[in-house]
């Protein structure tokens, strides 16, 4: 006449499992953890058991010469062995340093090529190039004046008819004769150049921004490529010239001077001697 345990538990109004489910937050929210775990494993089944690896580590410098050089430097400071990881790290550091330096030099070179003449925000206060040309013209005028004085002296010596001539007078006559021959040769060379230029004709400079023949705002004609009405487009195709940034030693020196680590380095002083 005994009562089964399951019936007794049902008659008692609940069990310990029901009490745990009430206290479980997931059960209160209606989330079945077993079903959710099975769903997650089914979604990412292709990732289960796979091994994630980083990209290939490629050294910038050759390991053997770099390791040898590091040992040579380390011996002066009591270092007898260098781990391969240290060599690899130094190689990467060298690559990063070189990349940073090249970026700075390129930026300096680009700023050096900027012209501010057409910018309304800048006003030109002095023109050093014009001033230098003016001083060059003054030097040329002074040189021309001295050459004319010397030429006049030589011509007087050449026209001299004195029977008794001293060695200085003979030297001046010889120099005057040489000067006349040189002027005659320069005149002939100038005439030959003018004749050659006249035979060649005027030089025609190629326009950089010239439109492609047959394509332009006012071009009319049959359309190509199977596109009807192609002549109605009001745009023109132009040649674009790629701008080349040239870096020189002055740009490198400027970057080294403005860096705190290299402003007093031996590398900077060696660059000055180039």
KETORMAR-670947 format. One record per atom (N, C-alpha, C): residue number from 1; z, y, x. Coordinates in steps of 0.05 Angstrom, whole numbers, plus 5000, padded with zeros to 4 digits. Layout:
// residues N
(NUM (Z Y X)) ...
END
This chain:
// residues 274
(1 (5000 4976 5016)) (1 (5000 5000 5000)) (1 (5000 5024 5017)) (2 (4990 5023 5043)) (2 (4990 5047 5060)) (2 (4966 5065 5054)) (3 (4968 5091 5060)) (3 (4946 5111 5057)) (3 (4933 5115 5083)) (4 (4905 5115 5084)) (4 (4891 5119 5109)) (4 (4897 5147 5121)) (5 (4895 5148 5148)) (5 (4901 5174 5161)) (5 (4882 5196 5154)) (6 (4856 5189 5150)) (6 (4836 5210 5143)) (6 (4842 5221 5116)) (7 (4850 5203 5097)) (7 (4856 5212 5070)) (7 (4881 5230 5070)) (8 (4900 5222 5087)) (8 (4924 5237 5088)) (8 (4919 5265 5100)) (9 (4901 5265 5120)) (9 (4895 5292 5132)) (9 (4881 5309 5112)) (10 (4863 5297 5096)) (10 (4849 5313 5076)) (10 (4867 5322 5054)) (11 (4886 5305 5047)) (11 (4905 5313 5027)) (11 (4924 5334 5037)) (12 (4930 5334 5062)) (12 (4948 5354 5073)) (12 (4936 5382 5076)) (13 (4910 5385 5071)) (13 (4898 5411 5071)) (13 (4886 5419 5097)) (14 (4882 5401 5117)) (14 (4869 5409 5142)) (14 (4878 5392 5164)) (15 (4867 5397 5188)) (15 (4874 5382 5212)) (15 (4876 5401 5235)) (16 (4884 5390 5258)) (16 (4885 5407 5282)) (16 (4858 5417 5291)) (17 (4836 5401 5286)) (17 (4810 5410 5293)) (17 (4801 5434 5277)) (18 (4808 5433 5251)) (18 (4801 5456 5234)) (18 (4816 5481 5243)) (19 (4840 5478 5251)) (19 (4855 5501 5261)) (19 (4843 5512 5287)) (20 (4833 5495 5305)) (20 (4820 5504 5330)) (20 (4794 5518 5323)) (21 (4780 5508 5304)) (21 (4754 5521 5297)) (21 (4760 5549 5285)) (22 (4781 5552 5271)) (22 (4787 5579 5260)) (22 (4794 5598 5282)) (23 (4808 5588 5302)) (23 (4815 5605 5325)) (23 (4793 5610 5345)) (24 (4772 5595 5343)) (24 (4749 5597 5361)) (24 (4731 5619 5352)) (25 (4726 5639 5370)) (25 (4709 5662 5362)) (25 (4681 5653 5356)) (26 (4670 5635 5372)) (26 (4642 5626 5368)) (26 (4639 5613 5341)) (27 (4659 5597 5333)) (27 (4658 5584 5307)) (27 (4660 5604 5284)) (28 (4676 5624 5288)) (28 (4679 5645 5268)) (28 (4653 5661 5265)) (29 (4638 5664 5286)) (29 (4612 5678 5285)) (29 (4590 5660 5275)) (30 (4595 5635 5271)) (30 (4574 5617 5262)) (30 (4555 5608 5283)) (31 (4564 5608 5309)) (31 (4546 5601 5331)) (31 (4554 5573 5340)) (32 (4534 5556 5341)) (32 (4537 5528 5350)) (32 (4530 5528 5380)) (33 (4550 5524 5397)) (33 (4546 5525 5426)) (33 (4529 5503 5436)) (34 (4530 5480 5424)) (34 (4514 5457 5432)) (34 (4484 5463 5427)) (35 (4478 5474 5403)) (35 (4450 5480 5397)) (35 (4440 5502 5415)) (36 (4456 5523 5420)) (36 (4447 5545 5437)) (36 (4442 5535 5466)) (37 (4459 5518 5476)) (37 (4455 5508 5503)) (37 (4429 5491 5505)) (38 (4424 5475 5484)) (38 (4400 5459 5484)) (38 (4375 5477 5482)) (39 (4377 5498 5467)) (39 (4354 5517 5464)) (39 (4348 5531 5490)) (40 (4369 5540 5505)) (40 (4366 5554 5530)) (40 (4353 5535 5551)) (41 (4363 5511 5552)) (41 (4352 5492 5571)) (41 (4323 5485 5565)) (42 (4316 5484 5539)) (42 (4288 5479 5532)) (42 (4270 5502 5539)) (43 (4280 5527 5536)) (43 (4264 5551 5542)) (43 (4258 5553 5572)) (44 (4278 5549 5589)) (44 (4275 5552 5618)) (44 (4274 5526 5632)) (45 (4261 5506 5619)) (45 (4259 5480 5631)) (45 (4242 5480 5657)) (46 (4222 5498 5659)) (46 (4205 5498 5683)) (46 (4220 5510 5707)) (47 (4242 5525 5702)) (47 (4257 5537 5724)) (47 (4280 5520 5733)) (48 (4287 5499 5717)) (48 (4309 5482 5724)) (48 (4301 5464 5748)) (49 (4317 5465 5769)) (49 (4312 5448 5792)) (49 (4294 5461 5813)) (50 (4284 5486 5808)) (50 (4267 5499 5827)) (50 (4284 5515 5847)) (51 (4273 5519 5871)) (51 (4287 5533 5893)) (51 (4272 5559 5898)) (52 (4286 5581 5895)) (52 (4274 5608 5899)) (52 (4278 5615 5929)) (53 (4255 5623 5941)) (53 (4255 5631 5969)) (53 (4244 5659 5972)) (54 (4252 5673 5993)) (54 (4242 5699 5999)) (54 (4215 5698 6012)) (55 (4203 5721 6016)) (55 (4176 5722 6029)) (55 (4178 5714 6058)) (56 (4156 5709 6070)) (56 (4155 5700 6097)) (56 (4163 5723 6116)) (57 (4180 5717 6134)) (57 (4190 5737 6153)) (57 (4172 5738 6177)) (58 (4156 5758 6179)) (58 (4137 5761 6201)) (58 (4147 5783 6220)) (59 (4149 5776 6245)) (59 (4158 5795 6266)) (59 (4136 5814 6273)) (60 (4145 5839 6278)) (60 (4126 5860 6286)) (60 (4117 5858 6315)) (61 (4136 5851 6332)) (61 (4131 5848 6361)) (61 (4132 5818 6368)) (62 (4119 5812 6390)) (62 (4121 5784 6400)) (62 (4149 5778 6410)) (63 (4159 5755 6401)) (63 (4187 5749 6406)) (63 (4193 5744 6435)) (64 (4176 5730 6450)) (64 (4181 5723 6478)) (64 (4183 5747 6496)) (65 (4163 5765 6496)) (65 (4166 5789 6513)) (65 (4189 5807 6505)) (66 (4194 5809 6479)) (66 (4216 5826 6470)) (66 (4243 5814 6479)) (67 (4246 5788 6476)) (67 (4271 5775 6485)) (67 (4275 5778 6515)) (68 (4253 5776 6530)) (68 (4255 5779 6559)) (68 (4263 5808 6566)) (69 (4252 5827 6552)) (69 (4259 5855 6558)) (69 (4287 5861 6550)) (70 (4296 5850 6527)) (70 (4324 5854 6519)) (70 (4344 5842 6539)) (71 (4337 5819 6550)) (71 (4354 5807 6570)) (71 (4356 5824 6595)) (72 (4333 5836 6603)) (72 (4333 5853 6627)) (72 (4351 5877 6623)) (73 (4349 5889 6599)) (73 (4367 5912 6594)) (73 (4396 5903 6591)) (74 (4400 5880 6578)) (74 (4427 5871 6573)) (74 (4442 5863 6598)) (75 (4428 5854 6618)) (75 (4441 5846 6643)) (75 (4455 5870 6656)) (76 (4445 5894 6652)) (76 (4458 5918 6663)) (76 (4484 5924 6650)) (77 (4488 5913 6626)) (77 (4513 5918 6610)) (77 (4529 5893 6606)) (78 (4523 5872 6622)) (78 (4540 5848 6621)) (78 (4532 5828 6599)) (79 (4509 5831 6587)) (79 (4500 5813 6566)) (79 (4481 5792 6578)) (80 (4488 5767 6574)) (80 (4473 5745 6586)) (80 (4456 5729 6567)) (81 (4461 5732 6541)) (81 (4447 5717 6521)) (81 (4442 5734 6496)) (82 (4419 5731 6484)) (82 (4412 5746 6459)) (82 (4402 5726 6439)) (83 (4414 5727 6415)) (83 (4408 5708 6394)) (83 (4380 5715 6383)) (84 (4365 5694 6375)) (84 (4338 5700 6363)) (84 (4339 5718 6338)) (85 (4361 5716 6323)) (85 (4363 5734 6299)) (85 (4365 5764 6308)) (86 (4378 5769 6330)) (86 (4380 5796 6341)) (86 (4352 5806 6350)) (87 (4337 5788 6363)) (87 (4310 5796 6371)) (87 (4293 5802 6347)) (88 (4295 5786 6326)) (88 (4279 5791 6302)) (88 (4288 5817 6288)) (89 (4314 5823 6288)) (89 (4323 5848 6276)) (89 (4313 5872 6292)) (90 (4314 5870 6318)) (90 (4303 5892 6334)) (90 (4273 5897 6330)) (91 (4259 5875 6326)) (91 (4230 5877 6320)) (91 (4226 5892 6293)) (92 (4241 5885 6273)) (92 (4239 5899 6247)) (92 (4247 5928 6250)) (93 (4268 5933 6265)) (93 (4277 5961 6269)) (93 (4255 5978 6283)) (94 (4242 5966 6302)) (94 (4220 5979 6316)) (94 (4197 5986 6297)) (95 (4191 5967 6280)) (95 (4169 5972 6260)) (95 (4177 5995 6241)) (96 (4201 5995 6232)) (96 (4210 6016 6214)) (96 (4211 6043 6227)) (97 (4220 6044 6253)) (97 (4220 6069 6267)) (97 (4192 6080 6272)) (98 (4174 6062 6279)) (98 (4147 6071 6284)) (98 (4133 6081 6258)) (99 (4139 6067 6236)) (99 (4128 6076 6211)) (99 (4138 6103 6203)) (100 (4164 6108 6207)) (100 (4176 6134 6200)) (100 (4164 6156 6217)) (101 (4161 6150 6243)) (101 (4150 6171 6261)) (101 (4121 6177 6255)) (102 (4105 6157 6248)) (102 (4077 6162 6241)) (102 (4075 6178 6215)) (103 (4092 6173 6196)) (103 (4092 6188 6171)) (103 (4099 6218 6177)) (104 (4118 6223 6194)) (104 (4125 6251 6201)) (104 (4103 6265 6215)) (105 (4090 6251 6234)) (105 (4068 6263 6249)) (105 (4045 6269 6231)) (106 (4039 6251 6213)) (106 (4017 6255 6194)) (106 (4023 6279 6176)) (107 (4047 6282 6167)) (107 (4054 6305 6151)) (107 (4052 6331 6166)) (108 (4060 6331 6191)) (108 (4057 6355 6208)) (108 (4027 6362 6212)) (109 (4011 6342 6217)) (109 (3982 6347 6221)) (109 (3969 6358 6196)) (110 (3977 6348 6173)) (110 (3966 6358 6148)) (110 (3974 6387 6143)) (111 (3999 6394 6149)) (111 (4008 6422 6146)) (111 (3994 6440 6165)) (112 (3987 6430 6189)) (112 (3973 6446 6208)) (112 (3944 6453 6199)) (113 (3933 6436 6182)) (113 (3905 6441 6173)) (113 (3904 6458 6147)) (114 (3927 6465 6136)) (114 (3927 6481 6112)) (114 (3920 6510 6119)) (115 (3902 6522 6103)) (115 (3894 6550 6106)) (115 (3905 6566 6083)) (116 (3916 6589 6089)) (116 (3928 6606 6069)) (116 (3912 6631 6063)) (117 (3887 6632 6072)) (117 (3871 6656 6068)) (117 (3865 6661 6039)) (118 (3859 6639 6024)) (118 (3852 6641 5996)) (118 (3875 6640 5977)) (119 (3900 6639 5988)) (119 (3923 6638 5971)) (119 (3933 6666 5966)) (120 (3935 6674 5941)) (120 (3944 6701 5934)) (120 (3973 6706 5939)) (121 (3988 6685 5944)) (121 (4017 6689 5949)) (121 (4023 6697 5977)) (122 (4003 6696 5995)) (122 (4007 6703 6023)) (122 (3990 6727 6030)) (123 (4001 6744 6047)) (123 (3987 6768 6056)) (123 (3985 6767 6086)) (124 (3962 6771 6097)) (124 (3957 6770 6125)) (124 (3967 6796 6138)) (125 (3985 6793 6157)) (125 (3997 6816 6171)) (125 (3984 6821 6198)) (126 (3975 6800 6211)) (126 (3962 6804 6237)) (126 (3941 6782 6241)) (127 (3921 6789 6257)) (127 (3899 6770 6262)) (127 (3898 6767 6293)) (128 (3911 6746 6302)) (128 (3912 6742 6331)) (128 (3885 6735 6343)) (129 (3868 6720 6328)) (129 (3842 6713 6338)) (129 (3825 6738 6342)) (130 (3826 6757 6323)) (130 (3811 6782 6327)) (130 (3821 6798 6351)) (131 (3847 6798 6354)) (131 (3858 6812 6377)) (131 (3850 6800 6404)) (132 (3849 6773 6405)) (132 (3840 6760 6429)) (132 (3811 6766 6435)) (133 (3794 6766 6414)) (133 (3766 6772 6417)) (133 (3763 6800 6427)) (134 (3779 6819 6418)) (134 (3777 6847 6427)) (134 (3784 6849 6457)) (135 (3805 6834 6466)) (135 (3812 6835 6494)) (135 (3790 6821 6511)) (136 (3777 6800 6500)) (136 (3755 6788 6514)) (136 (3732 6807 6517)) (137 (3726 6822 6496)) (137 (3705 6841 6498)) (137 (3711 6863 6519)) (138 (3736 6871 6520)) (138 (3743 6891 6541)) (138 (3739 6880 6569)) (139 (3746 6855 6573)) (139 (3742 6842 6599)) (139 (3713 6840 6605)) (140 (3696 6833 6585)) (140 (3668 6831 6590)) (140 (3655 6858 6597)) (141 (3664 6879 6583)) (141 (3654 6906 6589)) (141 (3661 6914 6617)) (142 (3686 6908 6625)) (142 (3695 6915 6652)) (142 (3679 6899 6673)) (143 (3675 6874 6668)) (143 (3660 6857 6686)) (143 (3631 6867 6688)) (144 (3620 6874 6665)) (144 (3592 6884 6665)) (144 (3590 6910 6681)) (145 (3610 6927 6678)) (145 (3609 6952 6693)) (145 (3610 6947 6723)) (146 (3627 6929 6732)) (146 (3629 6923 6760)) (146 (3603 6910 6770)) (147 (3591 6892 6754)) (147 (3566 6880 6762)) (147 (3544 6900 6765)) (148 (3543 6920 6747)) (148 (3523 6941 6749)) (148 (3527 6958 6774)) (149 (3552 6964 6781)) (149 (3557 6979 6805)) (149 (3548 6963 6830)) (150 (3555 6937 6830)) (150 (3547 6921 6853)) (150 (3517 6918 6854)) (151 (3504 6916 6831)) (151 (3475 6914 6831)) (151 (3462 6939 6841)) (152 (3474 6962 6834)) (152 (3462 6987 6843)) (152 (3465 6990 6873)) (153 (3487 6981 6884)) (153 (3491 6982 6913)) (153 (3471 6964 6927)) (154 (3467 6940 6916)) (154 (3448 6921 6928)) (154 (3419 6931 6926)) (155 (3412 6944 6904)) (155 (3385 6954 6901)) (155 (3380 6977 6921)) (156 (3400 6994 6925)) (156 (3397 7015 6945)) (156 (3393 7003 6973)) (157 (3408 6981 6979)) (157 (3405 6969 7005)) (157 (3378 6956 7008)) (158 (3367 6945 6986)) (158 (3341 6932 6987)) (158 (3319 6952 6991)) (159 (3322 6977 6980)) (159 (3302 6997 6983)) (159 (3304 7013 7009)) (160 (3324 7007 7024)) (160 (3328 7022 7049)) (160 (3305 7015 7068)) (161 (3294 7036 7082)) (161 (3272 7033 7101)) (161 (3280 7039 7130)) (162 (3305 7039 7134)) (162 (3314 7046 7161)) (162 (3305 7025 7181)) (163 (3296 7034 7205)) (163 (3287 7015 7226)) (163 (3310 7000 7239)) (164 (3331 7014 7244)) (164 (3354 7002 7257)) (164 (3375 6995 7235)) (165 (3376 6969 7228)) (165 (3394 6960 7207)) (165 (3416 6944 7219)) (166 (3440 6949 7211)) (166 (3463 6934 7220)) (166 (3465 6907 7205)) (167 (3481 6889 7215)) (167 (3483 6862 7201)) (167 (3492 6865 7172)) (168 (3509 6885 7166)) (168 (3519 6888 7138)) (168 (3496 6896 7120)) (169 (3478 6913 7130)) (169 (3455 6921 7114)) (169 (3436 6897 7109)) (170 (3432 6881 7129)) (170 (3416 6857 7125)) (170 (3428 6837 7105)) (171 (3455 6835 7106)) (171 (3468 6817 7087)) (171 (3465 6827 7058)) (172 (3467 6854 7054)) (172 (3463 6865 7028)) (172 (3435 6861 7018)) (173 (3415 6864 7036)) (173 (3387 6860 7028)) (173 (3383 6831 7019)) (174 (3394 6812 7035)) (174 (3391 6784 7027)) (174 (3404 6778 7001)) (175 (3428 6790 6996)) (175 (3442 6785 6971)) (175 (3426 6797 6948)) (176 (3414 6821 6952)) (176 (3398 6833 6931)) (176 (3374 6816 6924)) (177 (3362 6804 6944)) (177 (3339 6787 6939)) (177 (3347 6762 6923)) (178 (3370 6751 6930)) (178 (3379 6728 6915)) (178 (3386 6735 6886)) (179 (3397 6759 6882)) (179 (3404 6768 6855)) (179 (3378 6772 6838)) (180 (3358 6783 6850)) (180 (3332 6786 6836)) (180 (3320 6759 6828)) (181 (3321 6740 6846)) (181 (3311 6714 6840)) (181 (3327 6700 6817)) (182 (3353 6704 6818)) (182 (3370 6692 6797)) (182 (3364 6705 6770)) (183 (3361 6731 6769)) (183 (3354 6745 6744)) (183 (3327 6736 6734)) (184 (3308 6732 6751)) (184 (3282 6723 6743)) (184 (3283 6694 6731)) (185 (3299 6677 6744)) (185 (3302 6649 6734)) (185 (3316 6649 6706)) (186 (3336 6666 6702)) (186 (3349 6668 6676)) (186 (3330 6678 6655)) (187 (3313 6697 6662)) (187 (3294 6708 6643)) (187 (3274 6686 6634)) (188 (3264 6671 6654)) (188 (3246 6649 6647)) (188 (3259 6628 6630)) (189 (3284 6622 6635)) (189 (3298 6602 6619)) (189 (3302 6612 6591)) (190 (3308 6638 6588)) (190 (3312 6649 6561)) (190 (3286 6648 6546)) (191 (3264 6655 6559)) (191 (3238 6654 6545)) (191 (3230 6626 6537)) (192 (3236 6606 6554)) (192 (3230 6578 6548)) (192 (3247 6569 6524)) (193 (3272 6577 6522)) (193 (3288 6569 6500)) (193 (3278 6581 6474)) (194 (3270 6607 6475)) (194 (3259 6619 6451)) (194 (3233 6606 6442)) (195 (3217 6598 6461)) (195 (3192 6585 6454)) (195 (3197 6558 6441)) (196 (3217 6543 6452)) (196 (3223 6517 6440)) (196 (3235 6520 6412)) (197 (3252 6540 6408)) (197 (3263 6544 6381)) (197 (3242 6552 6361)) (198 (3222 6568 6370)) (198 (3201 6576 6352)) (198 (3183 6552 6345)) (199 (3179 6533 6364)) (199 (3163 6510 6358)) (199 (3178 6490 6339)) (200 (3204 6488 6342)) (200 (3220 6470 6324)) (200 (3221 6481 6296)) (201 (3224 6507 6293)) (201 (3227 6519 6267)) (201 (3256 6524 6260)) (202 (3261 6537 6237)) (202 (3289 6542 6229)) (202 (3304 6517 6222)) (203 (3329 6515 6230)) (203 (3345 6492 6223)) (203 (3356 6494 6195)) (204 (3354 6472 6180)) (204 (3364 6471 6153)) (204 (3390 6455 6152)) (205 (3411 6468 6143)) (205 (3437 6455 6142)) (205 (3438 6438 6116)) (206 (3449 6415 6119)) (206 (3452 6397 6096)) (206 (3475 6406 6079)) (207 (3470 6409 6053)) (207 (3491 6417 6035)) (207 (3509 6393 6028)) (208 (3535 6398 6031)) (208 (3554 6376 6026)) (208 (3557 6370 5996)) (209 (3560 6392 5980)) (209 (3564 6389 5951)) (209 (3538 6392 5936)) (210 (3517 6377 5944)) (210 (3491 6378 5930)) (210 (3490 6356 5910)) (211 (3480 6362 5886)) (211 (3478 6341 5865)) (211 (3458 6320 5872)) (212 (3462 6297 5861)) (212 (3444 6274 5865)) (212 (3418 6280 5851)) (213 (3395 6276 5863)) (213 (3369 6281 5850)) (213 (3367 6265 5824)) (214 (3359 6279 5802)) (214 (3355 6267 5777)) (214 (3379 6266 5759)) (215 (3402 6275 5770)) (215 (3427 6275 5754)) (215 (3439 6302 5756)) (216 (3443 6315 5734)) (216 (3454 6342 5735)) (216 (3457 6352 5707)) (217 (3467 6378 5705)) (217 (3472 6390 5679)) (217 (3446 6395 5665)) (218 (3425 6403 5679)) (218 (3400 6410 5666)) (218 (3379 6389 5670)) (219 (3386 6365 5678)) (219 (3366 6344 5684)) (219 (3356 6332 5658)) (220 (3330 6328 5656)) (220 (3319 6317 5632)) (220 (3300 6295 5640)) (221 (3300 6273 5625)) (221 (3283 6251 5632)) (221 (3292 6226 5619)) (222 (3278 6204 5623)) (222 (3286 6179 5610)) (222 (3313 6169 5621)) (223 (3329 6159 5604)) (223 (3355 6149 5612)) (223 (3352 6121 5623)) (224 (3369 6115 5644)) (224 (3368 6089 5657)) (224 (3393 6073 5650)) (225 (3391 6047 5654)) (225 (3414 6029 5649)) (225 (3417 6022 5620)) (226 (3397 6028 5603)) (226 (3398 6020 5575)) (226 (3416 6037 5558)) (227 (3423 6061 5567)) (227 (3441 6078 5552)) (227 (3424 6101 5540)) (228 (3419 6101 5514)) (228 (3403 6122 5503)) (228 (3417 6148 5503)) (229 (3402 6170 5506)) (229 (3413 6197 5505)) (229 (3430 6203 5529)) (230 (3424 6191 5552)) (230 (3441 6196 5576)) (230 (3437 6223 5587)) (231 (3415 6237 5581)) (231 (3409 6263 5593)) (231 (3425 6285 5580)) (232 (3440 6279 5558)) (232 (3455 6300 5545)) (232 (3482 6305 5557)) (233 (3489 6290 5577)) (233 (3515 6294 5590)) (233 (3514 6318 5608)) (234 (3533 6336 5605)) (234 (3532 6361 5620)) (234 (3548 6361 5646)) (235 (3550 6338 5659)) (235 (3565 6336 5684)) (235 (3546 6330 5706)) (236 (3554 6336 5730)) (236 (3537 6331 5754)) (236 (3554 6315 5774)) (237 (3541 6296 5787)) (237 (3554 6280 5807)) (237 (3550 6293 5834)) (238 (3571 6296 5849)) (238 (3570 6310 5875)) (238 (3579 6292 5897)) (239 (3570 6298 5921)) (239 (3579 6283 5944)) (239 (3606 6293 5952)) (240 (3625 6275 5956)) (240 (3652 6282 5965)) (240 (3655 6274 5994)) (241 (3664 6292 6010)) (241 (3669 6286 6038)) (241 (3698 6279 6042)) (242 (3703 6257 6054)) (242 (3730 6248 6060)) (242 (3743 6264 6082)) (243 (3766 6275 6076)) (243 (3780 6291 6095)) (243 (3795 6274 6115)) (244 (3791 6279 6141)) (244 (3803 6263 6162)) (244 (3825 6279 6175)) (245 (3848 6267 6176)) (245 (3871 6280 6189)) (245 (3874 6270 6217)) (246 (3871 6288 6236)) (246 (3872 6281 6265)) (246 (3900 6289 6276)) (247 (3912 6270 6289)) (247 (3938 6274 6301)) (247 (3935 6277 6331)) (248 (3948 6297 6343)) (248 (3946 6300 6372)) (248 (3974 6300 6384)) (249 (3975 6304 6410)) (249 (4001 6302 6424)) (249 (4020 6324 6416)) (250 (4010 6347 6408)) (250 (4027 6370 6400)) (250 (4043 6363 6375)) (251 (4030 6348 6357)) (251 (4045 6340 6333)) (251 (4068 6321 6339)) (252 (4063 6303 6358)) (252 (4084 6285 6366)) (252 (4107 6300 6380)) (253 (4100 6319 6397)) (253 (4121 6334 6411)) (253 (4137 6350 6391)) (254 (4124 6361 6371)) (254 (4138 6377 6350)) (254 (4158 6360 6335)) (255 (4150 6335 6328)) (255 (4169 6317 6314)) (255 (4192 6309 6332)) (256 (4187 6304 6358)) (256 (4208 6296 6376)) (256 (4227 6319 6381)) (257 (4217 6343 6381)) (257 (4235 6367 6386)) (257 (4253 6372 6362)) (258 (4245 6365 6338)) (258 (4261 6371 6314)) (258 (4278 6348 6306)) (259 (4278 6326 6321)) (259 (4297 6304 6315)) (259 (4321 6306 6334)) (260 (4344 6302 6323)) (260 (4368 6305 6339)) (260 (4370 6283 6360)) (261 (4360 6259 6353)) (261 (4363 6237 6372)) (261 (4343 6240 6395)) (262 (4321 6253 6392)) (262 (4300 6255 6413)) (262 (4296 6283 6424)) (263 (4312 6302 6415)) (263 (4307 6330 6424)) (263 (4313 6333 6453)) (264 (4330 6316 6465)) (264 (4336 6317 6494)) (264 (4331 6290 6507)) (265 (4312 6275 6497)) (265 (4307 6249 6507)) (265 (4287 6250 6530)) (266 (4287 6228 6546)) (266 (4268 6226 6568)) (266 (4239 6224 6558)) (267 (4236 6212 6535)) (267 (4209 6209 6524)) (267 (4196 6236 6518)) (268 (4213 6255 6508)) (268 (4202 6282 6502)) (268 (4193 6296 6528)) (269 (4209 6294 6549)) (269 (4202 6307 6574)) (269 (4177 6294 6586)) (270 (4174 6268 6583)) (270 (4149 6255 6592)) (270 (4125 6264 6576)) (271 (4129 6269 6550)) (271 (4107 6279 6534)) (271 (4098 6307 6542)) (272 (4117 6323 6552)) (272 (4110 6350 6562)) (272 (4093 6349 6587)) (273 (4095 6327 6602)) (273 (4080 6325 6627)) (273 (4052 6314 6623)) (274 (4045 6306 6599)) (274 (4019 6295 6593)) (274 (3998 6317 6594)) 
END
